[in-house]
Structure formats: structure tokens, C-alpha cells
Amino acid sequence: MDADQQARTQAQARFARNLELISEGRITEWVELFDPEGVLEFPYPLPGIPARFTGHRELYEHMKDFPKQFDVRFSGLTFHETTDPELVIAEFVGAGRGVVTGRPFHQVYISVVRFRDGRIVHFRDFWNPLATIRAGLTIGHAWRGLVDLLRPATRRRPKGPGPGRG
């Protein structure tokens, strides 16, 4: 196996390990997969949620309550080979439930992750925040209450002409 293929295999194995640690609620170990200045980025954050977390302390603070809020298993992990052996592009599915609500959770992910010297330096995670809200999940204190905030109003909109009704 050449050096590029070894680096690619190692990066993919570390990405798979990332999913295992999250599923098992082992957040401290998960944080250690990152470079001390590693970045976790969410291109589509919910309002009021930072789109970027940098460094072990911010990563831990963001994810520490995840196991109390989310029971998930990942499957269907597929890697898309790149010309850069330290760049991982992965597709996978998360399925589980909201721990507090018991509601089912289903999420399709695409992650673009850059490794350097065996550690994550940049993790860009593409996922649908609305699936998280539907399951009643929260990540960190800032997400608490968003389920009620985004739940459809109980009253119906009036029919007929009017602002925004044609």
C-alpha cells in the first residue's frame, strides 16, 4: 500500500471512530480526535446557534450534553475518494430517538473532514437542523425551547384574500 493510500485509510478509520464515539456518548474521547485548534463547522446552523466551534474547550462545551439529549446509531457510511488522502468526504445516516421526548430521529449527513497528522483540523458537517428539532433534541443550552418555538401554531390562518394569502 502506498503512502497516500495509507493516509486515506487512516483518515477514513478515524472518521468512522468519530461516529462510534458519538454514538457511545464518549464526548471527551471524541474531542481528542481533533487538533487542539480544530474546527467544527455547521454551514446551516439554527438561529442563535454558532456556526463554528474552535478548540477542544469549545468543542466539548458544545457537545457535552449530547448523550443526555440524543440516542443515535450511524449506518450506511460511504466514503467518496478524493485526490487528497487527508480529506474525507463521507455520507451516512443517523437513526435513533430524542432521549427526553422519545420521538424518532432520522438524519442524512454529509461531512467534509480535513485531517493533519492523524487529527481533525476542520470538520464541516452538513445536516438538517429541522430533523433534530422534530425529534425534540437539543445540543447545548441554546437549543432548549426551539421545539416549541418552531412547532406549527395551533390556530389556523384565515382563508381568503389578505396579506400573504393571494
Secondary structure, DSSP 8 states (H G I E B T S, - for coil): --HHHHHHHHHHHHHHHHHHHHHTT-HHHHHTTEEEEEEEE-SS--TTS-SEEEHHHHHHHHHTTHHHHEEEEEEEEEEE--SSTTEEEEEEEEEEEETTT--EEEEEEEEEEEEETTEEEEEEEE--HHHHHHTT--SSGGGTTHHHHHS--SS----SSSTT--
